[in-house]
Amino acid sequence: MPLRGLHILAMCLVSLLLSGCSGDKTPDSDAGAPGDELTAPEDSAAARATSDAEVLVSASLQDMIALLEKESWWGEAKADEPLDVPRLLITAIRPSWQEASKSIPVQDKKALFYRLMLPQVLHANHMVMEFRAGLEQAQRELASEGRVSEQSLALLRRLALLLPGETAEHVAALRENTPELKDMIGSLLYRVDAVPAGLALGQAAYESGYGTSRFAVEGNSLFGQWTYQGDGIKAKEHRAYKGDYSIKAFDWPFDSVRGYFINLMSHPAYEDFRQLRADMRARGEPLSSLPLADGLLRYSERGQDYVDSLKGMIRHNKLDRADNAVLRDEPVRFLLGAESPEAAADLRAEIEAMRANGKLQELIDSMRLE
């Protein structure tokens, strides 16, 4: 059953956040690229979300801030320590965030956006690094045994569509060890790698107006991803010369984060980004937001002006501090918002009913967080 067709979704998928595309944004990417269904390996060690997952419900912006304070995830961070990030994932953006964000201090609006966005980005990076570890294992197997295990071969089949020119037919036929595996593993290791969290935060904030854009509210759309598949939201100022494009809509904010990562791994427009990242890896340097932003000239038709603006946002908000952030070793939890204490109480009761009848697990599974 389609998620958007569930009436209960309107009650459960509430929160504050996430992005979309600002009016002047024209990315070259298509969020419907091969690999859009990418999920983590079946034996992933990522924190798993089950029907037992804790669901935190806030009744107002002030309640949300109090909740984050209780989680030690609010206020000034210690400059000499890496950010210690709770595994709190939001599930949608409330339209009321557009209005509510106008009545709070700008610094609070930014702080809420970044603090709710960062766990999503770090969770995506965790999944990516699980994949990368699997590729490195396949590389070791091939070097020592002259072949890869069935488990590694299955992983290669899942990732191969990230490669240019790869076809579903060839991937399906990839059932035996062949001489091409060495090059395939090397090519995938070049593509499958982390995105500095500060860079992702900067782009999400820039593209979404801190989660207030129409595309964010209507489609959980992060990072201004385009689609030509007819499954998006039409821009009010449609550029006919660009074809029949729209802004990709997503069932969940995390789907948009996933699409952003896949675009940076696969789309030809971001080859400069991938090369800069690979060069940093080869030199043994940590992946850093500011230098890697230089690889995103084609993310917008504004080109260098876009990159300069993005880097200015990263510097001004000190977002590169998030590059070294660490997720807490704890289960995934979900953070929802309501508009009043009465609505929050109703939502909590509905969540428990869904937990009992299995609908909550269905919704969690549909987010593909593992």
C-alpha positions in Angstrom: 0.0 0.0 0.0 1.5 3.4 -1.0 2.7 5.4 1.9 1.0 8.5 0.8 -2.3 6.6 0.7 -2.2 5.8 4.4 -4.4 8.2 6.4 -2.5 7.4 9.5 0.7 8.7 7.8 -0.7 12.2 8.1 -0.7 11.9 11.8 2.6 10.0 12.3 4.8 11.7 9.8 5.2 15.0 11.6 8.3 16.9 12.6 10.4 19.9 11.8 13.0 19.6 9.0 14.7 18.9 5.9 15.2 20.4 2.6 14.2 20.9 -0.9 15.3 23.3 -3.7 15.5 27.0 -3.6 14.1 28.9 -6.6 17.5 29.6 -8.3 18.7 26.0 -8.1 19.2 24.0 -11.2 21.1 20.8 -10.4 22.3 18.5 -13.2 21.4 15.4 -11.1 18.4 13.1 -11.5 17.3 11.5 -8.2 15.9 8.6 -10.2 19.3 7.4 -11.2 20.3 3.7 -11.0 20.8 2.5 -7.5 17.9 4.6 -6.1 16.8 1.5 -4.1 20.2 1.1 -2.5 20.0 -0.2 1.1 22.7 -1.4 3.5 24.1 -5.0 3.4 21.8 -7.6 4.9 24.3 -8.3 7.7 24.8 -4.6 8.4 25.9 -3.7 11.9 24.0 -0.4 11.7 21.6 0.3 14.6 18.4 -1.5 13.7 15.0 0.1 14.1 12.2 -2.3 15.1 8.6 -1.9 16.4 10.2 -1.6 19.8 11.9 1.6 18.8 11.3 4.6 21.0 9.2 7.3 19.5 9.5 10.7 21.1 6.6 13.2 20.5 7.0 16.9 21.2 3.9 19.2 21.5 5.6 22.5 20.4 8.9 24.0 19.3 9.7 24.8 22.9 8.9 21.2 23.8 11.2 20.1 21.0 14.1 22.2 22.3 13.5 20.9 25.8 13.7 17.4 24.5 16.9 18.1 22.7 18.3 19.7 25.9 17.4 16.5 27.8 19.3 14.5 25.1 22.4 16.8 25.6 21.9 17.9 22.0 21.2 21.6 22.4 23.3 24.6 23.3 27.0 25.4 22.7 29.1 22.3 21.9 32.6 21.9 23.3 35.1 23.1 20.8 37.7 20.5 21.7 35.4 17.5 21.5 33.8 15.8 18.5 30.0 16.2 18.3 28.3 13.2 20.0 25.1 12.8 18.0 22.0 10.9 19.2 20.4 8.5 16.7 17.2 10.6 16.5 15.6 10.5 13.1 12.7 12.7 11.9 10.1 11.4 9.5 8.6 14.4 7.7 8.3 18.1 7.6 5.2 19.8 9.0 3.8 22.7 6.8 3.5 24.7 10.0 7.3 24.8 10.2 7.2 27.5 7.5 5.3 29.8 9.7 6.7 28.8 13.1 10.3 29.3 11.9 9.4 33.0 11.3 8.7 33.6 14.9 11.8 32.2 16.5 15.3 33.7 16.6 17.3 32.9 13.4 20.0 31.1 15.4 17.4 28.8 17.0 15.9 28.1 13.6 19.4 27.1 12.3 20.2 25.2 15.4 17.0 23.1 15.1 17.6 22.4 11.4 21.2 21.3 11.8 20.6 19.2 14.9 17.7 17.4 13.3 19.5 17.0 10.0 22.8 15.7 11.2 21.7 12.3 12.5 20.2 11.6 9.1 23.4 12.4 7.3 25.5 10.4 9.8 23.2 7.4 9.5 23.6 7.5 5.7 27.4 7.7 6.1 27.3 4.8 8.4 25.5 2.7 5.8 27.9 3.8 3.1 30.9 2.8 5.2 29.3 -0.6 5.8 29.2 -1.0 2.0 32.8 0.2 1.7 34.0 -2.3 4.3 32.3 -5.0 2.3 34.1 -3.9 -0.8 37.4 -3.9 1.0 36.7 -7.4 2.2 36.0 -8.5 -1.4 39.3 -6.9 -2.5 41.2 -8.8 0.1 39.5 -12.1 -0.9 40.3 -11.6 -4.5 44.0 -10.8 -3.7 44.5 -13.8 -1.5 42.1 -16.4 -3.0 41.8 -15.3 -6.6 38.0 -15.2 -6.1 35.4 -13.6 -3.9 32.9 -15.2 -1.6 29.3 -15.6 -2.5 28.5 -12.9 0.1 30.9 -10.4 -1.6 29.5 -11.3 -5.0 26.0 -10.5 -3.8 27.3 -7.2 -2.5 28.9 -6.4 -5.9 25.6 -7.2 -7.7 23.8 -4.7 -5.4 26.3 -1.9 -6.0 27.3 -2.4 -9.6 24.5 -0.1 -11.0 26.5 2.8 -9.5 29.0 2.3 -12.3 28.7 4.2 -15.6 27.2 2.1 -18.4 26.3 -0.8 -16.2 23.1 -2.6 -17.1 20.6 -4.5 -14.9 21.0 -7.5 -17.3 24.8 -7.6 -16.8 24.4 -7.2 -13.0 21.9 -10.1 -12.9 24.4 -12.3 -14.8 27.2 -11.5 -12.4 27.2 -14.9 -10.9 30.7 -16.1 -11.2 34.1 -14.8 -10.5 35.5 -13.2 -13.6 38.6 -11.1 -14.5 36.5 -8.0 -14.5 35.9 -8.2 -10.7 39.2 -6.5 -9.8 38.4 -3.4 -11.9 34.8 -3.4 -10.7 35.8 -3.5 -7.0 38.3 -0.7 -7.6 35.7 1.4 -9.4 33.1 0.9 -6.7 35.6 1.8 -4.0 36.3 5.1 -5.9 32.5 5.9 -5.8 31.3 4.4 -2.5 32.6 6.7 0.1 31.4 9.1 2.8 30.2 12.6 2.3 31.5 15.1 4.9 28.6 15.9 7.2 29.3 19.6 7.2 29.0 19.7 3.4 25.7 17.9 3.4 24.4 20.2 6.1 25.4 23.2 4.1 23.7 22.0 0.9 20.5 21.0 2.7 20.3 24.4 4.4 21.1 26.3 1.2 18.7 24.3 -1.0 15.8 24.3 1.5 15.9 27.6 3.3 16.4 25.6 6.5 13.5 23.3 5.7 11.0 26.0 4.7 10.8 25.5 0.9 7.7 24.3 -0.8 9.5 21.2 -2.0 10.6 20.3 1.5 7.1 20.7 2.9 5.3 19.0 0.0 7.7 16.3 -0.8 10.4 15.7 1.9 12.8 16.8 -0.8 16.4 17.3 0.2 19.2 18.9 -1.8 17.2 20.0 -4.9 17.3 16.7 -6.7 15.7 16.7 -10.1 13.7 13.9 -11.8 12.5 13.3 -15.3 10.3 10.4 -14.3 7.1 12.3 -13.7 7.2 11.6 -9.9 8.1 15.1 -8.7 6.8 18.6 -7.9 6.8 21.1 -10.7 8.7 24.3 -10.1 6.6 27.5 -10.3 9.2 29.0 -12.6 9.7 26.0 -14.9 12.6 26.3 -17.3 11.2 24.8 -20.5 14.6 24.6 -22.1 15.7 22.1 -19.4 13.0 19.6 -20.5 10.1 18.0 -18.6 11.8 18.0 -15.2 10.4 18.3 -11.7 11.8 18.3 -8.2 11.9 14.8 -6.8 9.4 14.0 -4.1 10.1 11.4 -1.4 8.0 9.4 1.1 10.6 10.0 3.8 13.3 12.6 4.4 15.9 9.8 4.7 15.0 8.7 1.1 16.1 12.1 0.0 19.4 11.9 1.9 19.9 8.5 0.3 19.2 9.9 -3.1 21.7 12.8 -2.5 24.5 10.3 -1.6 23.7 8.1 -4.6 23.9 11.2 -6.9 27.3 12.1 -5.6 28.5 8.5 -6.1 27.1 8.0 -9.6 26.1 11.1 -11.6 28.7 12.3 -14.2 28.2 15.9 -13.1 30.0 15.1 -9.8 33.2 13.5 -11.1 35.3 16.4 -9.8 33.9 15.8 -6.4 34.7 12.1 -6.5 38.2 12.7 -7.8 38.9 15.3 -5.1 37.6 12.8 -2.4 39.7 9.9 -3.8 42.8 12.2 -3.8 42.2 13.0 -0.2 41.9 9.3 0.6 45.1 8.5 -1.2 47.0 11.2 0.8 45.6 9.8 4.0 43.7 13.0 4.8 40.4 13.2 6.5 37.5 14.0 4.2 36.7 17.7 4.8 33.8 19.8 3.7 35.5 23.0 2.4 37.9 21.5 0.0 35.4 19.0 -1.3 32.8 21.7 -2.0 35.1 22.8 -4.8 34.0 19.6 -6.6 30.4 20.8 -6.9 30.6 23.4 -9.6 27.9 21.6 -11.6 25.5 21.2 -8.7 24.0 24.5 -9.8 24.0 26.5 -13.0 25.4 29.3 -10.8 28.7 27.4 -10.9 31.5 29.1 -8.9 29.1 31.5 -7.3 27.2 28.6 -5.9 30.3 27.0 -4.5 31.5 30.3 -3.0 28.1 30.8 -1.3 28.1 27.2 0.0 31.6 27.5 1.4 30.6 30.9 3.0 27.7 29.2 4.7 29.9 26.3 6.0 32.4 28.8 7.4 29.9 31.2 8.9 28.0 28.4 10.7 31.1 26.4 11.5 29.5 23.4 9.8 32.8 21.7 9.2 32.8 20.8 12.9 30.3 18.2 11.9 32.8 16.4 9.7 34.2 14.6 12.8 30.8 14.0 14.4 30.1 10.5 15.9 26.8 8.8 16.2 26.1 7.5 19.7 26.1 3.7 20.2 22.4 3.4 20.7 19.3 2.2 18.9 17.6 4.4 16.3 14.8 6.5 17.8 12.2 8.6 16.0 11.3 12.2 16.7 7.8 13.4 15.9 6.1 16.8 16.4 2.5 17.8 17.2 0.8 21.2 17.4 -0.6 21.0 20.9 -0.4 18.8 24.1 -3.7 17.3 23.2 -2.6 16.4 19.7 0.7 15.0 21.1 -1.3 12.8 23.5 -3.5 11.5 20.6 -0.4 10.8 18.5 1.3 8.9 21.3 -1.8 6.7 21.7 -2.0 6.1 17.9 1.6 5.1 17.8 1.1 2.5 20.5 -1.9 1.2 18.7 0.2 0.9 15.5 2.9 -0.8 17.5 0.4 -3.4 18.7 -1.1 -4.1 15.3 2.2 -4.2 13.4 1.6 -1.1 11.3 4.5 0.7 13.1 7.0 -2.0 12.0 5.6 -1.7 8.4 6.3 2.0 8.4 9.8 1.6 9.9 10.6 -1.1 7.3 9.5 1.1 4.5 12.1 3.7 5.5 14.9 1.2 4.6 17.2 2.4 7.4 19.3 -0.8 7.3 
